[in-house]
């Protein structure tokens, strides 16, 4: 038996506990309110229509309410004095074996929301009861909610279940495991899939069932992106994000990126840039310092932190885009460079590549709108005549930084050589071609003549270096377009170095898919390459990048500079 006074004291104790929970909740930022049923219910895509069941339910699994979210704490402690009389009467009735009727609850997943019976639950919890009799209305039993989940976790799980119910993803694509860290992302993704379904219907000129659209979206849009994430191990840089989070970011930002950088952006370039700007190491001072030191003393690093071979392995092998899907060309004088521009457009045409044409203005340079429009019309006309897709970009600011930024998004960068490489010394490194080679991350094409409309013969300079191997790989890709002949030159006045190159090449050539002519010449590399290219009527020379570090290039002239100083044939330098 319990009297009114004792029950009143129990209420005061319970309310004091609730007060402390409120204080601690404010200090820790934890929400101690009961979860509002409507906040969860409105997010459900499907509900059941089962009859009400009378059964015992665990009190610990009661987490929310239909209408009294602030009257009781998350643990059902009373929070306000005006509830005292009713709470005390319920306590007296319970302890004096009078009993009380079942409470009424909604069930979502394995948790419950009180419709009627809040005081009864509060009293039972205060006396340590484990179960309560309830009239249970099952709303959706499939949501994987736990009683320990926070409101944010419950909302997130509810949104995911709604997405699964709407799309029937688990049935249509059972291998898919799409998880978001933000609840609103599920609705956004559903809208993306719905748009994809609509566009499929337009393309195929027929109604598309949702399951067909979902399978197609998963296989051709979602999965290729996720494969790139996994190939490049991008998720290590975003420990608080999911694969689906990053996928949605790409989907939502593609239009903006295309507007700024043009069409046919390589997916793996987007991933790399996202990692650089927003990844865990983006603001890591030691990482940046290490990269700067490596850039100065290693020949194996570019300004973007891309090491030898990574451009091919991660920006080509990671996705199925064409090897030369995008090209960048710089133009200095629109009138003087018209023939050069036409040749570049025709050069890109044989690869069906998108062409970005870049003209960099000084920061404070004043230009006439009529002049800009005239050049734009000229470029548009040239592109249209050759049926080549591309865009002219007017950029302002530092020349090399702008070119480096644009080159990042291109599979090859094309430069016209208006002057030969500078003489040996620091001037060459600060103002000459070295600055371009350091800053541009991918392959570079340098020419002082017009570019070839069709490639039929390629000469490759080969040595036993990683960058020479990259040059050979790249030449193979180039040759596949027109089935061009490859002539590989092993040159130099050191028999030991030539023998090492022969052994290295033998290992590579065992797995080569294309035949090639191999020539060994005992003379300086630059002379051997240029003479062989002239003898074979080659349209391109392909060589590896610098083998000396930036520091060493202050004191010695490289093979690249020697080749560029004497040849009139376009040269591609690979990293």
C-alpha positions in Angstrom: 0.0 0.0 0.0 1.2 3.5 -0.7 -0.4 6.8 0.4 -0.8 10.1 -1.5 2.1 11.8 0.4 4.6 9.0 -0.4 3.5 9.1 -4.1 3.9 12.9 -4.0 7.5 12.5 -2.8 8.2 10.0 -5.5 7.0 12.5 -8.1 9.2 15.2 -6.7 12.2 12.9 -6.9 11.4 11.9 -10.4 10.9 15.6 -11.4 14.2 16.5 -9.9 15.9 13.8 -12.0 14.2 15.3 -15.0 15.5 18.7 -14.1 19.1 17.4 -14.0 18.6 15.6 -17.3 17.5 18.9 -18.8 20.5 20.8 -17.4 22.9 18.1 -18.6 21.2 18.0 -22.0 21.8 21.8 -22.5 25.4 21.4 -21.4 26.1 18.4 -23.7 23.8 19.4 -26.6 21.8 16.2 -26.2 18.1 16.3 -26.9 16.2 14.7 -23.9 12.7 15.2 -25.3 10.5 12.4 -26.3 10.5 11.8 -30.0 7.5 13.2 -31.8 5.6 10.5 -33.7 4.7 12.8 -36.5 8.4 13.7 -37.1 8.9 10.0 -38.0 5.6 9.1 -39.5 5.7 11.8 -42.2 8.8 10.3 -43.6 7.4 6.8 -44.1 6.6 5.8 -47.7 4.6 2.8 -46.8 2.4 1.8 -43.8 0.6 -1.4 -42.8 -3.1 -1.8 -42.2 -3.0 -4.4 -39.5 -5.7 -4.6 -36.8 -4.7 -3.4 -33.3 -3.0 -6.1 -31.1 -3.2 -6.4 -27.4 0.2 -7.5 -26.0 3.0 -6.9 -23.5 5.7 -4.6 -24.8 9.1 -3.7 -23.3 8.9 -0.3 -21.6 12.5 0.4 -22.6 11.4 0.4 -26.2 8.9 3.3 -25.7 10.8 6.3 -27.1 8.2 8.8 -28.3 4.8 10.3 -28.1 2.0 11.4 -30.4 1.4 14.8 -28.7 3.3 15.3 -25.4 7.0 15.6 -26.5 8.0 18.2 -23.8 5.9 17.0 -20.8 8.2 14.0 -20.2 11.9 13.4 -20.7 13.2 10.7 -23.1 13.2 8.4 -20.1 9.6 9.3 -19.2 10.5 11.4 -16.1 7.8 14.1 -15.4 9.1 17.6 -16.1 6.3 20.0 -15.0 4.5 20.6 -11.6 1.0 20.7 -13.2 1.3 16.9 -13.9 1.7 16.1 -10.3 -1.9 15.3 -9.2 -2.5 13.0 -12.1 0.9 11.3 -11.8 0.3 10.7 -8.0 -3.1 9.2 -8.6 -1.8 6.8 -11.1 1.1 5.8 -8.8 -1.4 5.2 -5.9 -3.7 3.2 -8.2 -0.8 1.1 -9.4 0.7 0.3 -6.0 -2.7 -0.4 -4.4 -3.3 -3.1 -7.0 -6.2 -1.3 -8.5 -4.4 -1.6 -11.9 -5.2 0.5 -15.0 -6.2 -0.1 -18.6 -3.7 -0.9 -21.4 -1.9 2.1 -22.9 -2.3 2.8 -26.6 0.8 3.0 -28.8 2.0 3.1 -32.4 4.8 0.8 -33.5 7.5 1.7 -36.0 10.2 -0.8 -36.3 10.9 -2.2 -32.9 10.1 1.0 -31.0 6.8 2.5 -29.7 5.1 6.0 -29.6 2.5 6.6 -26.9 -0.9 7.8 -28.0 -2.5 7.5 -24.5 -1.0 6.4 -21.2 2.0 8.7 -20.7 1.5 8.9 -16.9 1.2 5.1 -16.7 4.4 4.6 -18.5 6.2 7.2 -16.3 5.0 5.5 -13.1 5.9 2.0 -14.3 9.4 3.2 -15.2 9.8 4.8 -11.8 9.1 1.6 -10.0 11.3 -0.5 -12.3 8.7 -2.3 -14.3 10.0 -4.0 -17.5 6.8 -4.5 -19.4 3.4 -2.8 -19.9 0.2 -4.0 -21.5 -0.6 -2.0 -24.7 -3.0 -1.8 -27.6 -0.4 -1.8 -30.4 -1.1 -0.3 -33.9 1.7 -1.4 -36.2 2.6 1.3 -38.7 5.7 -0.1 -40.3 7.7 -2.9 -38.7 10.6 -2.9 -41.1 12.4 0.3 -40.1 15.5 -0.8 -38.2 15.1 1.6 -35.3 16.6 0.8 -31.8 15.4 2.3 -28.5 18.9 3.8 -28.0 18.9 5.7 -31.3 18.8 9.5 -31.2 16.2 11.5 -33.0 18.7 12.1 -35.8 19.4 8.4 -36.1 15.8 7.5 -36.1 15.0 10.1 -38.8 17.9 8.9 -40.9 16.9 5.2 -40.7 13.3 6.1 -41.4 14.2 8.0 -44.5 16.3 5.1 -45.7 13.5 2.7 -45.2 11.1 5.0 -47.1 13.6 5.1 -50.0 13.8 1.3 -49.9 10.0 1.0 -49.9 9.6 3.5 -52.7 12.3 2.0 -55.0 12.1 -1.6 -53.9 15.9 -1.5 -54.2 16.5 -4.6 -52.1 14.4 -6.6 -54.5 15.4 -5.0 -57.8 19.2 -4.6 -57.1 19.9 -6.8 -54.1 23.6 -6.2 -54.2 23.2 -2.4 -53.7 24.0 -1.0 -50.3 23.2 2.7 -50.5 23.7 4.6 -47.2 23.7 8.4 -46.6 24.8 10.4 -43.6 22.1 13.0 -44.1 18.4 12.0 -44.2 17.3 14.5 -46.9 19.8 12.8 -49.3 17.5 9.8 -49.8 14.7 12.0 -51.3 17.3 13.8 -53.5 18.5 10.5 -54.8 15.0 9.3 -55.5 14.5 12.4 -57.5 17.7 11.8 -59.5 16.5 8.3 -60.3 13.1 9.6 -61.4 14.7 12.1 -63.7 16.8 9.3 -65.2 13.7 7.3 -65.7 12.1 10.2 -67.6 15.1 10.7 -69.8 15.3 7.0 -70.6 11.7 7.2 -71.7 12.5 10.1 -74.0 15.5 8.4 -75.5 13.7 5.1 -76.0 10.4 6.6 -76.9 8.4 4.4 -74.5 7.2 4.2 -70.9 10.0 2.9 -68.6 9.0 0.8 -65.6 10.7 2.0 -62.4 12.5 -1.2 -61.8 14.1 -1.1 -65.3 15.2 2.5 -64.8 16.6 1.7 -61.3 18.7 -1.2 -62.7 20.0 1.0 -65.5 20.8 3.9 -63.2 22.6 1.7 -60.8 24.7 -0.1 -63.4 25.5 2.9 -65.7 25.5 5.9 -63.5 26.0 4.9 -59.8 28.3 1.9 -60.0 30.9 3.4 -62.3 31.3 6.4 -59.9 31.6 4.1 -56.9 34.2 2.0 -58.7 36.3 5.1 -59.2 36.0 5.9 -55.5 37.2 2.5 -54.6 40.0 2.4 -57.1 41.4 5.7 -55.9 40.7 4.9 -52.2 39.0 8.2 -51.9 36.9 7.3 -48.9 40.0 7.4 -46.7 40.0 11.1 -47.0 36.3 11.4 -45.9 35.9 9.2 -42.8 32.6 10.9 -41.9 31.0 10.4 -45.3 29.6 7.5 -47.3 30.1 6.5 -50.9 26.5 7.6 -51.6 27.2 11.0 -50.0 30.1 11.7 -52.4 28.1 10.4 -55.4 25.3 12.8 -54.7 27.7 15.7 -54.4 29.1 14.9 -57.9 25.6 14.6 -59.3 24.5 17.9 -57.8 27.7 19.8 -58.9 28.2 18.4 -62.4 26.2 21.3 -64.1 28.3 23.9 -62.2 31.6 22.2 -63.1 30.6 21.8 -66.8 29.7 25.5 -66.9 33.1 26.4 -65.5 35.3 23.8 -67.2 33.3 22.5 -70.2 31.9 19.1 -71.1 33.3 15.6 -70.9 35.0 16.0 -67.5 36.8 12.9 -66.5 35.1 11.4 -63.5 38.4 10.4 -61.9 39.6 14.0 -62.2 36.6 15.1 -60.3 37.3 12.6 -57.6 41.0 13.7 -57.4 40.0 17.4 -57.2 37.4 16.7 -54.5 40.0 14.9 -52.4 42.4 17.8 -52.9 40.0 20.5 -51.8 37.8 18.8 -49.2 39.6 15.6 -48.1 41.0 15.1 -44.6 44.5 16.1 -45.7 43.4 19.2 -47.7 44.6 21.5 -44.9 47.4 19.3 -43.6 50.5 21.6 -43.4 53.0 18.8 -43.1 51.6 17.0 -46.1 51.9 20.2 -48.2 55.4 20.8 -46.9 56.4 17.2 -47.8 54.9 17.7 -51.3 56.9 20.9 -51.8 60.1 19.3 -50.8 59.4 16.3 -53.0 58.6 18.6 -55.9 62.0 20.3 -55.5 64.2 17.2 -55.0 62.3 14.5 -56.8 61.8 14.0 -60.5 58.8 11.9 -59.7 56.3 14.6 -58.8 54.3 17.4 -60.4 52.9 20.5 -58.9 49.6 18.8 -58.2 51.2 16.0 -56.2 50.7 13.5 -59.0 53.4 10.9 -59.2 54.8 9.2 -62.3 52.2 6.7 -63.6 49.3 8.0 -61.5 47.8 10.0 -64.4 47.5 6.8 -66.4 46.6 4.5 -63.6 44.0 6.6 -61.8 42.8 9.1 -64.4 42.6 6.6 -67.2 42.2 3.1 -65.8 39.9 4.1 -63.1 37.1 4.9 -65.5 36.0 4.0 -69.0 36.3 7.4 -70.6 38.3 7.7 -73.8 42.0 8.1 -73.2 42.0 11.4 -75.0 38.5 12.6 -74.2 39.5 16.2 -73.5 42.3 18.4 -74.8 43.4 21.9 -73.8 45.1 24.4 -76.2 46.3 27.8 -75.4 46.1 30.7 -77.8 48.0 34.0 -77.5 47.1 35.9 -80.7 43.8 35.0 -82.3 44.6 36.6 -85.7 48.2 35.3 -86.0 47.3 31.8 -84.6 44.3 31.1 -86.9 46.0 28.4 -88.9 47.4 26.9 -85.7 43.9 26.9 -84.1 42.4 25.1 -87.2 45.2 22.5 -87.0 44.5 21.9 -83.3 40.8 21.5 -84.0 41.5 19.0 -86.7 44.0 17.2 -84.5 41.4 16.8 -81.8 38.9 15.6 -84.3 40.7 12.4 -85.1 40.3 11.4 -81.4 36.8 12.7 -81.2 38.0 14.8 -78.2 36.4 17.8 -76.6 38.6 20.9 -77.0 39.1 23.6 -74.5 40.6 26.8 -76.0 42.2 29.0 -73.4 43.2 32.7 -73.7 44.6 34.2 -70.5 44.2 38.0 -69.9 46.2 40.0 -67.4 44.3 40.7 -64.2 43.7 44.4 -65.0 43.8 44.2 -68.7 40.9 46.1 -70.4 39.4 44.4 -73.5 36.7 45.4 -75.8 33.5 43.3 -75.8 33.4 43.5 -79.6 36.9 42.0 -79.7 35.8 39.2 -77.5 32.6 38.5 -79.4 34.5 38.5 -82.7 37.0 35.9 -81.4 34.2 33.8 -80.0 32.4 33.8 -83.3 35.6 32.8 -85.1 36.2 29.9 -82.7 32.6 28.7 -82.9 32.7 28.8 -86.7 36.0 26.7 -86.7 34.5 24.1 -84.4 31.3 23.9 -86.3 33.1 23.5 -89.6 35.0 20.4 -88.3 32.1 19.1 -86.2 34.2 19.3 -83.1 32.8 20.0 -79.6 34.6 22.6 -77.6 34.6 26.0 -75.9 36.6 29.2 -75.7 37.5 30.4 -72.2 38.7 33.9 -71.4 40.5 33.7 -68.1 42.1 36.4 -65.9 45.1 36.3 -63.6 48.4 34.5 -63.5 49.2 32.7 -66.7 50.7 29.5 -65.3 48.2 29.1 -62.5 45.3 29.4 -65.0 46.9 27.0 -67.4 47.6 24.5 -64.7 44.0 24.7 -63.4 42.6 24.1 -66.9 45.1 21.4 -67.7 44.1 19.4 -64.6 40.8 18.7 -66.3 42.4 17.7 -69.7 43.9 14.5 -70.9 46.6 16.3 -72.8 47.6 20.0 -72.9 48.8 21.6 -76.2 51.3 24.5 -76.2 52.7 26.4 -79.2 56.5 26.9 -78.8 57.0 30.6 -79.7 60.6 30.4 -78.6 63.1 27.7 -78.0 64.0 26.5 -74.4 66.0 29.1 -72.5 69.8 28.6 -72.0 71.0 26.6 -69.0 70.5 28.3 -65.6 67.9 29.6 -63.2 66.3 31.8 -65.8 65.3 28.7 -67.7 63.6 27.2 -64.6 61.7 30.3 -63.6 60.5 31.6 -66.9 61.1 28.8 -69.4 59.5 25.5 -70.2 60.4 24.0 -66.9 57.7 26.1 -65.2 55.1 24.6 -67.5 56.4 21.0 -67.1 56.3 21.3 -63.3 52.8 22.8 -63.1 50.9 20.7 -65.7 49.9 17.3 -64.3 49.3 15.3 -67.4 50.9 14.7 -70.8 52.0 17.9 -72.7 52.2 18.4 -76.4 54.7 21.1 -77.6 54.9 22.2 -81.2 56.2 25.2 -83.2 54.4 24.1 -86.3 50.9 23.1 -87.2 49.5 19.9 -85.7 48.9 16.8 -87.8 45.4 16.1 -89.0 46.2 12.4 -89.0 48.8 10.4 -87.1 50.4 7.5 -89.1 53.9 7.3 -87.7 55.0 7.8 -84.1 58.6 7.8 -82.8 59.1 7.0 -79.2 62.2 7.6 -77.2 62.9 4.8 -74.8 65.2 4.5 -71.7 64.9 2.3 -68.6 62.8 4.9 -66.7 59.3 5.0 -65.4 58.5 8.0 -67.5 59.7 6.3 -70.6 57.3 3.5 -69.9 54.5 6.1 -69.6 55.5 7.4 -73.0 55.3 4.0 -74.5 51.9 3.3 -73.0 50.6 6.7 -74.2 52.0 6.1 -77.7 50.1 2.7 -77.9 46.9 4.6 -77.1 47.6 7.2 -79.7 48.4 4.6 -82.4 45.1 2.8 -82.0 43.1 5.6 -83.5 44.6 5.4 -87.0 46.6 2.2 -86.5 49.7 4.3 -86.6 53.2 2.7 -86.9 55.4 3.0 -83.8 59.1 3.2 -84.1 60.9 2.9 -80.8 64.4 4.4 -80.4 66.9 3.3 -77.8 69.7 5.9 -78.0 72.6 7.4 -76.1 76.3 7.0 -76.0 76.3 4.7 -73.0 76.2 1.0 -74.0 75.3 0.1 -70.4 72.3 2.3 -70.4 71.2 1.0 -73.8 71.5 -2.6 -72.6 69.5 -1.8 -69.6 66.8 -0.3 -71.8 66.8 -3.4 -74.0 66.2 -5.7 -71.0 63.5 -3.5 -69.7 61.8 -3.3 -73.1 62.0 -7.0 -73.5 59.9 -7.5 -70.4 57.3 -5.0 -71.5 57.2 -6.1 -75.1 56.3 -9.7 -74.1 52.8 -8.4 -73.2 52.5 -5.8 -75.9 49.4 -5.9 -78.1 51.0 -4.0 -81.0 54.1 -4.7 -83.1 56.7 -2.0 -83.3 60.0 -1.3 -85.0 62.9 -1.1 -82.5 66.0 0.9 -83.5 69.2 1.2 -81.4 71.5 4.2 -82.1 74.8 5.0 -80.5 74.6 8.8 -80.6 73.0 11.5 -78.4 69.3 11.0 -77.8 68.1 14.3 -79.2 69.9 13.7 -82.5 68.8 10.1 -82.8 65.1 11.0 -82.1 64.9 13.9 -84.5 66.8 12.1 -87.3 64.7 8.9 -87.0 61.5 11.0 -87.0 62.5 12.7 -90.2 63.5 9.5 -91.9 60.2 7.8 -91.0 58.0 10.9 -91.8 56.7 10.8 -88.2 54.0 13.2 -87.2 54.8 12.9 -83.5 57.7 12.3 -81.1 56.7 10.8 -77.7 59.2 10.9 -74.8 59.2 10.6 -71.1 59.4 13.6 -68.8 62.3 14.9 -66.8 64.5 12.3 -65.0 66.3 15.0 -62.9 64.8 16.8 -60.0 63.9 20.5 -60.3 66.9 21.3 -58.1 69.3 19.4 -60.5 67.8 21.2 -63.5 69.3 24.4 -62.2 72.8 23.0 -63.2 72.2 20.8 -66.3 70.2 20.9 -69.5 67.9 17.9 -70.0 67.2 15.8 -73.0 63.7 17.3 -73.3 65.2 20.8 -73.8 67.7 19.5 -76.2 65.0 17.8 -78.3 62.8 20.9 -78.3 65.7 23.1 -79.3 66.3 21.3 -82.6 63.1 19.5 -83.8 60.2 20.9 -85.8 58.0 17.9 -85.2 55.4 18.1 -82.4 56.7 16.4 -79.2 54.6 14.8 -76.4 56.2 14.7 -73.0 54.6 12.1 -70.6 54.7 11.9 -66.8 
